[in-house]
Amino acid sequence: MTRELQRVAARGWGTHRTIASAVRAAADGAVVSVQPGTYTESLVLDRDVTLVAEKGPGTVRLTAAHGPAVSVPAGRVALRELEITGADPAEPAVLVRGGEVELERCEISGGRLELARDARAVVRGCTVRDSRRAGVHVTGTAHGTFEDCVVHTVDGHGITLVDTAGAELRRTRVRHTTACGILLGGTSTAVLDDCDVAHAGDAALLVYAPARPLLRGCRLHDTTAQGVRVEDAPDVPVQRTRAGASGTDGASGTASTAGASDAGAESAGQDERRIRLDGCEIFRTGAEGVLVSGGSEVLLRACTVRETPGAGVLARGLARVELDTVRIVDVPDAALAATEGAELRARACELARSGGNGLLADGTSVVEMVDSSIAATGNCGVHLAGNARLRLADCRVADSAQDGVRVGGSAELVAEHTRVERGALAGVRVDGADAVLRACEVTGAETGVRVATRHRPLLEDCVVTGARRTGIEVGPDTGVLIRGGRVADTGSAGVFLEERSQAWIEGLEISEARGSGLVVWTGADPRVRAVTVAGSGKNGIYVHEEGAGVFEDCEISRSAFPALYVGSKAAPVLRRCLVRDVQEDLSAAEDAVPVFEDCAVRDVAVGTMPHRPEEAARPGGPGSSAVSGRPAEQDPAPEQLPALMKELEALVGLERVKQEVGSLTKVMQMVKRREEAGLQPPPLSRHLVFAGNPGTGKTTVARLYGRLLAALGLLARGHLVEADRGSLVGEYVGHTSPKTTAVFRRAMGGVLFIDEAYALVPHGQSTDFGHEAIATLVKLMEDHRDDVVVIAAGYPADMRRFMESNPGLESRFTRTLTFDDYAADELVEIVRYQAVRHQYRLPDETLAALLGYFDGLERAEHFGNGRAARQVFQRMTEQHAERVADLPEPDTDDLTIIRPQDLPESLAPP
């Protein structure tokens, strides 16, 4: 179908001399072709019409006679290749109040492009310049789509959206504005793809919440203020035309033109309540790269922020900001900051080369940083102050000009699997605040960890190496709990406990300190257990004058000075400690008052420390004796063993298991005697597989097994550490091995009991992290074959799959103990035992009713065995309590005898 054509020429041949006359003469849908020239008119286009410049030399210039050069109240209108100039730069040059408009390759100057009410517009390849207040203004429920456009030289904001307006901008540039490049207010939405905003007199992007933009692949740079600023909405004045055309008048929307979207930003993927930047670059700003305040929510993903004079990203007030794979580099202030009550979460981020702190959090802010790195900071890598709270997980902090991590005020830090490298001062400093460090590594700092606080921080399985001075310093009046871990290769003391400190230290390894391994200063009173100190350049343990402390099951070796120094009036207590491979074991002031109990020495050239006559094989091992001037005590192991065997025999049922444990005990006794006789022990694996259904006593026997080995002197403690898949397997790459190692270390000297071990190898998941946990266990079992017994337990049918998952398991688990389900009479016996234990009596008729119940009980796949029997007993006591409560004056029999009628209805006899 041929469209009607009207021609316009300012002079010479043409149907019309003005565009307005051509439009009036045109039918709906007509094309008005305009010859190059200048036309001074103010057009009102309210029908379906297309205005297009004819090809030829020159340009079609449409200059407003008054008001807007083009007004569109309704209809479908297209403008192509026109130069449009408004009458007043502070007013619209093109005003679209309704209908649908297409502008293609047009240039608009001397006034803004305004979309109002329910207008829809598609703008392609257009330029808007030389206006005041705004270059493009979208208001009401209007929606605009802008592609390959340029907005520049605006005395005001480049593009503004207010009310419930929406816009989509693709490959659009905003340049040289005296105010913001882009401003969103009201509840407007916008999607910006591959846009560039630069040379703004204020922020490149200003968002007044709850407006909600989505930026993808955009560049915001060379601004006087922030790259992005997000604030709570003020009372934003609405710009209005002289005719009052701007603003919302309640008109309903019409169908969109091709390429436009009624749904606005939602149709382009903006389907969440947060402001979002994906793959954007923010650089060379005049203030912060991103500033989020008020109650706003912002997500930055795969963005880069650089060369900002303020903080790279700052969240304050009640803002909630999430950063995912964000890079913040080359900023003279803090790279990332949260203040007041802000919430900040960062994952897989990189903060580098900041002049201030890498991460700064104060006020009541809450911050979480995971799998991220902070490097080359001019201040601290991480600085917490006020009441801020921070969780660091799997992070790296390196090359800080001050402390690697500083926690001050009343702040709280939880750091897990985090590495702190080369802090110029302390690797981690806790000053008055609280902190928990788990499986962290601190290396190459002046001081590894410095703690001075009234709280009781926790350091668990942490490694401190290469400190130029002290590895761990505990300040005056400070309590700290150090559990597991290692301190090595320090320039002075390994661990220094200052005046009046109250440290609890367990399972720590201190090695190769150039000073003393562990220093206890005046008034300090630590509790130290199972600590090894090796290779110290001075004393192994140095207790200063008037120092104290209790040291149990510790080992000191290879110190250059005497292994133990005790100063004037110092009164430490050492129990079951071993000193070995030193020139001299003890140096003490004349008025020192140390106490030695059950200690031992080995390979000591000059020995003055009281110790038992025969050397001990390991600290706390069998045969150690009291050595504070009294004779050695009898080895307690033979006295304990019969009692433990009697306890094993007292277990209900489990006849095959008890027989096999008894046989194992005899073999272990023989192994111990061969060792004492100087003979090589036979090849033997102490690790076991317990195969059985739930409630068959596997955990109880495992606990007894550990105690039996401890009584035989083959385990230092014999305690039981229970584990399952959740405690061994991590959630991401690199998490599983440290997690498994931490659990294994807690079991050192005892039994590691892994329940449902087959869960480490799920069906059909060859890349599951459980395989890494098994590989780690196999290596640890080899490295600590004499220190830990591992028992893997689970359903009989599933344990074969566990054993086949790693070639090293077969050689380490050579014996399987099968735990049979309990028979009915054994379940009755368990109930009877529970009754005796809790001071109840079960007459024969009650026992008979129980036996009948258990005989007829269906044994489903997950039947609880002993657990089910205990549950039955609990139900019986509850029923008994309800009956007795109704008696006016119950006697002792009433209170203790459980009768058949006390059985639950499903159990009671007919």
C-alpha positions in Angstrom: 0.0 0.0 0.0 1.5 3.4 -1.1 1.5 6.0 1.6 0.4 9.6 0.8 3.3 12.0 0.2 3.2 15.7 0.9 6.2 17.9 -0.1 7.5 21.0 1.6 9.9 23.6 0.3 10.8 26.9 1.9 11.3 28.4 -1.5 11.1 27.2 -5.1 9.0 24.3 -6.2 6.9 22.4 -3.6 3.4 21.7 -2.6 3.6 23.5 0.7 5.7 26.4 2.0 5.4 25.3 5.6 5.5 22.0 7.4 2.4 22.9 9.3 0.3 23.3 6.2 1.6 20.0 4.8 0.6 18.3 8.1 -2.8 19.8 8.0 -3.3 18.6 4.4 -2.0 15.2 5.1 -4.2 12.2 5.8 -3.4 9.8 8.7 -0.2 7.9 8.0 1.0 10.3 5.3 4.7 11.1 4.8 5.8 14.8 4.7 9.0 15.2 2.8 10.8 18.4 3.6 13.4 20.0 1.4 16.6 21.4 3.0 16.1 24.9 4.4 15.1 26.8 7.6 11.6 26.6 8.8 10.5 28.8 11.7 7.4 27.1 13.1 6.0 25.5 16.2 4.4 22.3 15.1 1.7 20.4 16.9 1.5 16.9 15.6 -1.6 15.0 16.8 -2.1 12.5 14.0 -0.2 9.6 12.4 2.4 11.3 10.3 6.1 11.0 9.3 8.4 14.1 8.7 11.5 13.3 6.8 14.3 15.4 5.3 14.7 15.0 1.6 18.0 13.9 0.2 20.1 16.7 -1.2 22.5 19.4 -0.2 21.8 21.3 3.0 19.9 20.5 6.1 16.3 20.8 7.3 16.3 23.2 10.2 13.1 23.5 12.2 13.3 26.5 14.6 10.5 27.2 17.1 8.5 30.4 16.7 7.5 30.1 20.3 7.5 27.3 22.9 8.5 23.9 21.7 9.5 23.4 18.1 7.5 20.1 18.1 4.7 19.1 20.3 3.1 15.7 20.1 -0.1 15.3 22.2 -1.3 12.1 20.4 -0.9 9.9 17.4 2.0 8.0 15.8 4.7 10.4 14.7 8.1 9.9 13.1 10.8 12.5 12.7 13.9 11.7 10.6 17.1 13.7 9.9 15.8 17.0 11.2 17.6 19.8 13.1 15.2 21.0 15.7 15.8 24.1 17.8 13.7 25.3 20.7 12.8 28.9 21.6 14.1 28.7 25.2 17.0 26.5 26.3 15.2 26.1 29.7 12.1 24.7 28.0 11.4 21.7 25.8 12.4 21.9 22.1 10.5 18.6 21.5 7.6 17.9 23.8 5.9 14.5 23.6 2.8 14.4 25.9 1.2 11.3 24.4 1.1 8.9 21.5 4.1 7.2 20.0 7.1 9.0 18.5 10.1 7.8 16.6 13.1 10.2 16.2 15.8 9.1 13.9 19.1 10.9 13.2 17.7 14.1 14.5 19.6 17.0 16.2 17.8 18.8 19.0 19.2 22.0 20.5 18.2 25.1 22.3 15.9 23.1 24.6 15.3 19.6 26.0 13.6 16.5 24.7 10.7 15.8 27.1 8.5 12.8 27.3 5.5 13.3 29.6 2.3 11.7 30.7 1.9 8.3 28.9 4.0 9.0 25.9 6.2 6.4 24.2 9.2 7.2 22.2 12.0 5.5 20.3 15.0 7.7 19.7 17.8 6.5 17.4 21.1 8.1 16.4 20.0 11.5 17.7 21.9 14.3 19.4 20.5 16.6 22.2 22.6 19.6 23.1 22.7 23.2 24.3 19.8 23.0 26.8 19.3 24.1 30.4 17.9 22.1 33.4 18.0 18.8 31.4 18.9 17.4 28.0 16.3 14.7 28.1 13.5 14.6 30.7 11.1 11.7 31.1 8.2 12.0 33.5 4.7 10.7 34.3 4.3 7.1 33.0 6.2 7.9 29.8 8.8 5.5 28.4 11.7 6.1 26.1 14.1 3.9 24.2 17.3 5.6 23.2 19.8 4.0 20.9 23.2 5.4 19.7 22.3 8.8 21.0 24.5 11.7 22.3 23.4 14.2 25.0 26.0 16.9 25.6 26.6 20.5 26.6 23.8 20.7 29.1 23.5 23.4 31.8 21.9 20.9 34.2 21.4 17.2 34.2 22.0 15.2 31.0 19.0 12.8 31.4 16.4 12.8 34.1 13.7 10.3 34.9 11.0 11.0 37.6 7.6 9.8 38.7 7.0 6.3 37.3 8.8 6.9 34.0 11.0 4.3 32.3 13.8 4.3 29.8 16.1 2.0 27.9 19.4 3.4 26.8 21.7 1.5 24.5 25.1 2.8 23.3 24.2 6.3 24.4 26.7 8.9 25.5 26.2 11.8 28.0 28.8 14.5 27.9 29.6 17.9 29.5 26.8 18.5 31.9 27.0 21.1 34.7 24.9 18.8 37.0 24.5 15.0 36.9 24.9 13.0 33.8 21.8 10.9 34.6 19.3 11.4 37.4 16.5 9.0 38.4 13.9 9.9 41.0 10.4 8.8 42.0 9.8 5.2 41.2 11.3 5.4 37.8 13.2 2.5 36.2 15.9 2.4 33.5 18.1 -0.1 31.8 21.4 1.2 30.4 23.5 -1.0 28.1 27.0 0.0 26.9 26.5 3.6 27.7 29.1 6.2 28.5 28.6 9.1 30.9 31.5 11.6 31.3 32.5 15.1 32.3 29.5 15.7 34.6 29.6 18.6 37.1 28.1 16.4 39.7 27.7 12.6 39.8 27.7 10.6 36.6 24.6 8.8 37.9 22.4 10.1 40.8 19.6 7.8 42.0 17.0 8.8 44.5 15.6 5.6 45.9 13.2 3.9 45.3 14.1 4.6 41.6 15.8 1.5 40.2 18.2 1.5 37.3 20.1 -1.5 35.8 23.4 -0.7 34.1 25.3 -3.2 32.0 28.7 -2.6 30.4 28.6 1.1 31.1 31.4 3.6 31.7 31.0 6.4 34.2 34.1 8.7 34.4 35.7 12.1 34.6 33.1 13.6 36.9 33.3 16.4 39.5 31.6 14.3 42.1 30.8 10.5 42.4 30.6 8.0 39.6 27.3 6.7 41.2 25.5 8.3 44.1 22.4 6.7 45.6 20.3 8.5 48.2 16.9 8.4 49.8 14.5 10.5 47.8 14.1 14.2 48.7 11.2 16.3 47.4 12.3 16.4 43.8 10.8 19.4 42.0 9.2 18.4 38.7 10.2 20.5 35.8 7.1 21.8 33.9 6.5 23.5 30.6 4.7 26.8 30.5 1.6 24.9 29.4 1.9 22.6 32.4 2.4 19.7 30.1 4.9 17.8 32.3 3.9 15.5 35.1 1.4 12.7 35.5 -2.2 13.4 34.6 -3.5 9.9 35.1 -3.8 9.1 31.5 -3.5 5.4 30.6 -0.7 4.1 28.4 -1.1 3.2 24.8 0.5 0.4 22.7 4.2 0.9 22.3 6.0 1.6 19.1 8.4 -1.0 17.7 11.4 -1.5 20.0 9.7 0.3 23.0 8.6 -1.6 26.1 5.6 -0.9 28.3 7.2 -2.9 31.0 10.2 -0.6 31.0 13.2 -1.9 32.8 11.4 -5.0 33.9 11.3 -6.3 30.3 15.0 -6.0 30.1 15.8 -8.1 33.1 15.4 -5.6 36.0 13.4 -7.9 38.0 14.7 -7.3 41.5 14.3 -4.4 44.0 18.0 -3.5 44.0 19.9 -0.9 41.9 22.3 -3.0 39.9 25.5 -2.4 37.9 26.8 -5.3 35.8 30.2 -5.2 34.1 30.6 -1.4 34.5 33.7 0.8 34.8 33.8 3.8 37.1 37.0 5.8 37.0 38.5 9.3 37.3 35.7 10.6 39.5 35.8 13.8 41.7 34.7 12.0 44.8 33.8 8.4 45.8 33.4 6.0 42.9 30.1 4.7 44.4 28.3 6.3 47.3 25.2 4.5 48.7 23.4 6.0 51.6 20.0 5.9 53.2 18.0 2.7 53.0 19.0 1.9 49.4 20.0 -1.6 48.1 22.7 -1.8 45.4 24.4 -4.8 43.6 27.6 -4.4 41.7 28.7 -7.4 39.7 31.9 -7.7 37.6 32.6 -4.0 37.9 35.8 -2.0 38.1 36.3 1.1 40.2 39.5 3.0 39.9 41.2 6.4 40.3 38.7 7.9 42.6 39.9 10.6 45.1 37.4 9.4 47.8 36.6 5.8 48.7 36.1 3.4 45.9 32.8 2.2 47.2 31.2 3.7 50.4 28.0 2.4 52.0 26.6 4.4 54.8 23.3 4.9 56.8 21.1 1.9 56.4 22.3 1.1 52.9 22.7 -2.5 51.8 25.4 -3.1 49.2 26.5 -6.3 47.6 29.7 -6.7 45.5 30.3 -9.7 43.3 33.7 -10.0 41.5 34.3 -6.3 41.8 37.7 -4.8 41.3 38.6 -1.6 43.2 42.1 -0.3 42.5 44.3 2.9 42.6 42.3 5.0 45.0 44.0 7.3 47.5 41.4 6.7 50.2 39.8 3.5 51.4 39.0 1.1 48.7 35.8 -0.2 50.3 34.1 1.4 53.3 30.9 0.8 55.4 29.8 3.2 58.1 26.9 4.0 60.4 24.5 1.0 60.1 25.3 -0.1 56.5 25.4 -3.7 55.4 28.0 -4.7 52.9 28.7 -8.1 51.3 31.6 -8.8 49.0 32.4 -12.0 47.1 35.4 -12.7 44.9 36.5 -9.0 44.9 39.9 -7.5 44.5 41.0 -4.4 46.4 44.4 -3.1 45.5 46.7 -0.1 45.7 44.6 2.0 48.0 46.1 5.0 49.8 44.0 4.4 52.9 42.6 1.2 54.3 41.6 -1.6 51.9 38.4 -2.2 53.9 37.1 0.2 56.5 34.1 -0.5 58.6 32.8 1.5 61.6 29.6 2.5 63.3 27.3 -0.4 63.6 28.0 -1.6 60.0 27.9 -5.3 59.2 30.3 -6.6 56.6 30.9 -10.0 55.0 33.8 -10.6 52.6 34.3 -14.0 51.0 37.0 -15.3 48.6 38.4 -11.8 48.1 41.9 -10.2 48.1 43.1 -6.9 49.6 46.7 -5.9 48.7 49.1 -2.9 48.7 47.2 -0.6 51.1 48.6 2.7 52.4 47.1 2.1 55.8 45.6 -1.2 57.2 44.4 -3.9 54.9 41.2 -4.2 57.0 40.3 -1.7 59.7 37.3 -2.3 62.0 36.2 0.3 64.5 33.1 1.4 66.5 30.6 -1.5 66.8 31.2 -2.8 63.3 31.0 -6.6 62.7 33.0 -8.4 59.9 33.2 -11.9 58.6 36.2 -12.8 56.5 36.2 -16.2 54.8 38.8 -17.5 52.3 40.3 -14.0 51.9 43.9 -12.8 51.3 45.2 -9.6 52.9 48.7 -8.6 51.7 51.3 -5.8 51.8 49.7 -3.4 54.2 51.7 -0.3 55.2 50.3 -0.7 58.7 48.4 -3.6 60.3 47.1 -6.3 58.0 43.9 -6.5 60.0 43.1 -4.1 62.8 40.1 -4.6 65.1 39.4 -1.7 67.5 36.7 -0.1 69.5 33.9 -2.6 70.3 34.1 -4.2 66.9 33.8 -8.0 66.2 35.7 -10.0 63.7 35.2 -13.6 62.6 38.0 -14.7 60.1 38.0 -18.2 58.6 40.6 -19.6 56.2 42.1 -16.2 55.6 45.7 -15.5 54.8 47.4 -12.2 56.0 50.8 -11.6 54.4 53.5 -9.0 55.0 51.9 -6.5 57.3 54.3 -3.7 58.1 53.1 -3.7 61.7 50.9 -6.5 63.1 49.4 -9.1 60.8 46.3 -9.1 63.0 45.8 -6.6 65.8 42.9 -6.8 68.2 42.7 -3.7 70.5 39.8 -3.7 72.9 37.6 -5.5 70.5 36.7 -9.2 70.0 37.8 -11.6 67.4 37.5 -15.3 66.3 40.2 -16.6 63.9 39.8 -20.1 62.5 42.3 -21.8 60.2 43.9 -18.5 59.4 47.5 -17.9 58.3 49.6 -14.9 59.2 53.0 -14.6 57.6 55.7 -12.0 57.2 54.4 -9.3 59.5 56.4 -7.4 62.1 54.2 -9.0 64.8 52.1 -11.9 63.7 49.0 -11.5 66.0 48.7 -8.9 68.7 45.7 -9.2 71.1 45.0 -6.7 73.9 41.3 -6.7 75.0 39.0 -7.4 77.9 37.2 -9.9 75.7 38.4 -13.5 75.1 39.3 -13.8 71.5 39.7 -17.3 69.9 42.5 -18.4 67.6 41.8 -21.9 66.4 44.1 -23.9 64.1 45.9 -20.7 63.0 49.4 -20.6 61.5 51.7 -17.7 62.3 55.1 -17.8 60.4 57.9 -15.5 59.5 57.1 -12.7 62.0 60.0 -10.3 62.2 59.4 -10.0 65.9 56.9 -12.0 68.0 54.5 -14.6 66.6 51.6 -14.0 69.0 51.4 -11.3 71.6 48.8 -11.3 74.3 48.6 -7.9 76.0 48.2 -7.0 79.7 45.0 -8.2 81.4 44.0 -10.0 78.3 42.3 -13.4 78.1 42.7 -15.4 74.9 41.9 -18.9 73.8 44.5 -20.5 71.4 43.5 -23.9 70.2 45.6 -25.9 67.8 47.7 -24.3 65.1 51.4 -23.4 64.7 53.8 -20.6 65.3 57.1 -20.9 63.5 60.2 -19.0 62.3 59.8 -15.8 64.4 62.4 -13.1 64.9 62.0 -13.1 68.7 59.5 -15.0 70.9 57.1 -17.4 69.5 54.3 -16.5 71.9 54.6 -13.6 74.4 52.1 -13.4 77.3 52.3 -10.0 78.9 51.5 -8.8 82.4 48.5 -10.3 84.1 47.3 -12.0 81.0 45.1 -15.0 81.2 45.7 -17.2 78.1 44.4 -20.7 77.5 46.6 -22.5 75.0 45.9 -26.0 73.8 47.5 -28.1 71.1 49.8 -25.3 69.7 53.1 -26.1 68.0 55.8 -23.5 68.5 59.0 -24.0 66.5 62.2 -22.2 65.3 61.7 -19.0 67.3 64.9 -17.0 67.4 64.0 -15.9 71.0 62.2 -18.0 73.5 59.4 -20.2 72.3 56.8 -19.2 75.0 57.3 -16.2 77.3 55.2 -15.8 80.4 55.7 -12.3 81.9 55.1 -11.0 85.5 51.7 -11.7 86.8 50.6 -13.7 83.7 48.8 -17.0 84.6 48.2 -19.1 81.5 46.7 -22.6 81.2 48.8 -24.4 78.7 48.1 -27.9 77.5 49.5 -30.3 74.9 51.8 -27.6 73.5 55.1 -28.4 71.8 58.0 -26.0 71.7 61.0 -27.0 69.4 64.1 -25.3 68.1 64.0 -22.1 70.1 67.0 -19.7 69.9 66.7 -19.1 73.6 64.6 -20.9 76.2 61.8 -23.2 75.2 59.5 -21.8 78.0 60.5 -18.6 79.8 58.6 -17.7 83.0 59.6 -14.2 84.1 59.7 -13.1 87.8 56.4 -13.6 89.6 55.0 -15.4 86.6 52.8 -18.4 87.0 50.7 -20.8 84.9 49.8 -24.5 84.6 51.5 -26.5 81.8 50.2 -29.9 81.1 51.3 -32.6 78.6 53.8 -30.2 76.9 57.0 -31.1 75.1 60.1 -28.9 74.9 63.0 -29.8 72.6 66.1 -28.5 70.9 66.3 -25.1 72.6 69.7 -23.3 72.5 69.3 -22.1 76.1 67.9 -24.3 79.0 64.5 -25.7 77.9 62.8 -24.0 80.9 63.7 -20.8 82.7 61.9 -19.9 85.9 62.5 -16.4 87.3 62.4 -15.0 90.8 59.3 -15.9 92.8 57.8 -17.4 89.7 55.5 -20.4 90.4 54.6 -22.4 87.3 53.1 -25.9 87.6 54.3 -28.5 85.0 52.4 -31.8 84.8 53.3 -34.7 82.5 55.7 -32.6 80.5 58.6 -33.9 78.5 62.0 -32.2 78.0 64.2 -33.8 75.4 67.2 -33.2 73.1 68.6 -30.1 74.9 71.9 -29.3 76.6 70.2 -28.2 79.8 66.7 -28.8 81.0 66.1 -26.2 83.7 67.5 -22.8 84.8 65.7 -21.3 87.8 66.3 -18.4 90.2 67.1 -19.3 93.8 63.7 -18.1 95.0 61.7 -19.6 92.2 59.0 -22.1 93.3 58.1 -24.3 90.3 56.1 -27.5 90.8 56.8 -30.6 88.7 54.4 -33.5 88.5 54.8 -36.6 86.4 57.4 -35.0 84.1 60.2 -36.7 82.1 63.5 -35.9 80.4 65.3 -37.5 77.5 68.7 -36.9 76.0 69.5 -34.0 78.3 73.2 -33.3 78.9 72.8 -31.3 82.1 69.7 -32.2 84.1 68.4 -30.5 87.2 64.7 -30.7 86.6 62.9 -33.2 88.9 61.7 -36.1 86.8 60.8 -39.7 87.0 63.7 -42.2 87.0 62.8 -43.8 83.6 62.4 -41.7 80.5 58.9 -41.3 79.1 58.1 -42.2 75.5 55.8 -39.2 75.0 54.3 -36.5 77.2 51.4 -37.8 79.3 52.2 -41.4 78.3 52.0 -44.4 80.6 54.7 -44.7 83.2 55.1 -41.0 83.8 55.3 -40.2 87.5 55.1 -37.4 90.0 58.5 -35.8 90.4 58.0 -33.1 93.0 60.2 -35.0 95.6 57.9 -38.0 96.0 58.4 -41.6 94.7 57.0 -42.7 91.4 53.5 -44.0 91.3 52.4 -47.4 90.0 51.6 -47.5 86.2 47.8 -47.1 86.3 47.1 -48.9 83.0 46.8 -52.5 84.3 44.3 -51.3 86.9 42.2 -49.5 84.4 42.1 -52.2 81.8 40.0 -54.8 83.7 37.4 -52.2 84.6 37.1 -51.1 81.0 36.7 -54.7 79.8 34.0 -55.2 82.4 32.3 -52.2 81.1 32.5 -53.6 77.6 31.0 -57.0 78.7 28.2 -55.2 80.4 26.9 -53.9 77.1 23.6 -55.5 76.0 24.0 -57.9 73.1 26.8 -57.3 70.6 28.4 -60.6 71.4 30.5 -60.8 68.2 31.6 -57.2 68.6 32.6 -57.7 72.2 34.6 -60.8 71.3 36.5 -59.0 68.5 37.2 -56.0 70.6 38.6 -58.3 73.3 40.8 -60.0 70.8 42.0 -56.6 69.5 42.8 -55.6 73.1 45.0 -58.7 73.6 46.9 -58.0 70.4 47.5 -54.4 71.5 48.8 -55.6 74.8 51.3 -57.8 73.0 52.3 -54.8 70.8 52.9 -52.7 73.8 55.0 -55.3 75.5 57.1 -55.8 72.4 57.7 -52.1 72.2 58.7 -52.0 75.9 61.1 -54.9 75.2 62.7 -53.0 72.4 61.2 -55.3 69.7 59.6 -54.2 66.5 55.8 -54.3 66.6 54.0 -56.5 64.1 52.2 -54.8 61.1 48.8 -53.7 62.5 46.2 -51.2 61.6 44.2 -49.9 64.5 41.6 -48.2 62.3 38.2 -50.0 62.1 35.0 -50.1 60.1 31.8 -50.3 62.1 29.0 -51.7 59.9 25.6 -51.6 61.4 22.2 -50.0 61.5 21.4 -47.0 63.6 21.2 -47.5 67.4 23.3 -50.7 67.5 25.9 -49.2 69.8 28.6 -48.2 67.3 29.3 -44.8 69.0 29.4 -46.4 72.5 31.9 -49.1 71.5 34.0 -46.5 69.6 34.3 -44.5 72.8 35.3 -47.6 74.8 37.8 -48.6 72.2 39.6 -45.3 72.6 39.7 -45.6 76.3 41.1 -49.1 76.0 43.9 -47.9 73.8 44.7 -45.1 76.2 44.8 -47.5 79.1 47.3 -49.6 77.1 49.4 -46.5 76.4 48.8 -46.6 72.6 46.8 -43.4 72.6 47.7 -40.3 74.6 44.1 -39.4 75.6 41.6 -41.8 74.2 38.9 -39.2 73.8 36.2 -39.5 71.0 35.6 -36.8 68.3 32.5 -37.4 66.3 32.3 -36.2 62.7 30.1 -36.5 59.7 30.0 -35.2 56.1 28.9 -31.7 57.2 31.9 -31.3 59.5 34.5 -32.6 57.0 33.3 -31.4 53.6 33.6 -27.7 52.5 31.2 -25.7 50.4 33.6 -24.5 47.8 37.0 -25.2 46.2 39.9 -25.2 48.8 37.6 -25.4 51.8 37.4 -29.1 52.4 41.1 -30.0 53.1 41.5 -27.4 55.9 38.1 -28.3 57.4 38.9 -32.0 57.4 42.4 -31.3 58.9 40.9 -29.2 61.7 38.6 -32.0 62.8 41.4 -34.5 62.6 43.6 -32.4 64.8 40.9 -32.3 67.5 41.1 -36.0 67.5 44.9 -36.2 68.0 45.6 -38.6 70.8 42.1 -40.2 70.5 39.5 -41.6 68.2 38.0 -39.9 65.2 34.5 -41.5 64.7 33.0 -40.7 61.2 29.3 -41.6 61.2 27.6 -42.3 57.9 31.0 -42.3 56.3 29.5 -43.4 52.9 27.9 -39.9 52.6 31.4 -38.7 51.7 30.9 -40.5 48.3 27.4 -39.7 47.0 26.1 -41.9 44.2 27.1 -40.7 40.8 29.0 -37.6 41.9 32.6 -38.2 41.0 33.6 -34.5 41.5 32.0 -34.2 44.9 34.2 -32.5 47.5 33.8 -35.7 49.7 36.5 -37.3 47.6 38.9 -34.6 48.7 38.0 -35.1 52.3 38.8 -38.9 52.0 42.1 -38.1 50.3 43.0 -35.7 53.1 42.0 -38.3 55.7 44.2 -41.0 54.1 47.2 -38.7 54.2 46.6 -37.6 57.8 46.2 -41.2 58.9 49.6 -42.0 57.4 51.3 -38.9 58.8 49.9 -39.5 62.3 49.5 -43.3 62.4 50.4 -43.5 66.1 48.4 -40.5 67.2 44.9 -41.1 66.0 42.5 -44.0 65.4 39.9 -43.5 62.8 36.6 -45.5 62.9 34.3 -45.2 59.8 30.7 -46.2 60.5 27.5 -46.7 58.6 25.0 -49.0 57.0 26.6 -52.3 56.0 25.4 -52.1 52.4 26.9 -48.7 51.9 30.3 -49.1 53.6 31.7 -51.1 50.7 31.1 -48.1 48.4 33.0 -46.0 50.9 35.9 -48.4 51.0 36.2 -48.6 47.2 36.2 -44.8 46.8 40.0 -44.4 47.5 42.7 -47.1 47.1 44.3 -46.0 50.3 41.4 -47.0 52.5 41.6 -50.8 52.0 45.1 -50.9 53.4 44.2 -48.7 56.4 40.9 -50.2 57.3 41.7 -53.9 57.5 39.1 -55.0 60.0 35.3 -54.6 59.9 33.1 -55.1 63.0 29.5 -55.9 62.2 26.9 -54.6 64.7 23.8 -56.8 64.5 20.3 -55.5 65.2 19.1 -56.1 68.7 16.8 -59.1 69.4 13.5 -58.5 71.2 14.9 -59.7 74.6 17.9 -57.4 74.2 15.7 -54.4 73.5 13.8 -55.3 76.7 17.1 -55.4 78.6 18.0 -52.0 77.3 14.7 -50.6 78.6 15.3 -52.4 81.9 18.8 -50.8 82.2 17.3 -47.4 81.5 14.8 -48.0 84.3 17.5 -49.0 86.8 19.5 -46.0 85.8 16.6 -43.6 86.4 15.4 -45.4 89.6 12.3 -47.1 88.2 11.2 -50.7 88.6 9.7 -52.9 86.0 7.7 -55.9 87.3 7.6 -59.2 85.4 4.2 -58.4 83.8 5.5 -55.1 82.4 8.6 -56.9 81.0 6.4 -59.5 79.4 4.3 -56.8 77.8 7.5 -55.1 76.4 8.8 -58.4 75.0 5.5 -59.0 73.2 5.7 -55.5 71.7 9.3 -55.9 70.5 8.6 -59.4 69.1 5.8 -58.0 66.9 7.5 -54.8 65.9 8.1 -54.3 62.2 11.8 -53.7 61.5 11.8 -51.0 58.8 14.9 -49.8 57.0 15.7 -47.1 59.4 14.7 -48.9 62.6 16.5 -47.2 65.6 17.4 -50.4 67.6 18.7 -49.2 71.0 17.5 -45.7 70.2 14.0 -47.0 69.7 14.2 -48.8 73.0 15.2 -45.6 74.8 12.3 -43.8 73.1 9.9 -46.5 74.3 11.1 -46.1 77.9 10.6 -42.3 77.7 7.0 -42.8 76.5 6.4 -45.2 79.4 7.7 -42.7 82.0 5.5 -40.0 80.5 2.4 -42.3 80.7 3.4 -43.2 84.3 3.7 -39.6 85.3 0.2 -38.8 84.0 -1.3 -41.7 86.0 0.6 -40.9 89.3 -0.2 -37.2 89.1 -3.9 -38.1 89.6 -3.2 -40.0 92.9 -3.9 -38.0 96.1 -1.0 -39.4 98.1 1.4 -41.6 96.1 3.8 -43.7 98.0 7.3 -44.9 96.9 6.0 -47.8 94.9 3.6 -45.6 93.1 6.5 -43.3 92.2 8.9 -46.0 91.0 6.9 -49.0 89.6 5.9 -48.8 85.9 2.9 -51.1 85.4 1.5 -52.6 82.2 -1.2 -49.9 82.1 1.6 -47.3 81.9 2.6 -48.6 78.5 1.4 -46.3 75.7 -1.8 -47.6 74.1 0.0 -49.0 71.1 2.1 -51.1 73.6 -0.3 -52.0 76.3 -1.5 -55.6 76.5 -5.2 -56.2 75.7 
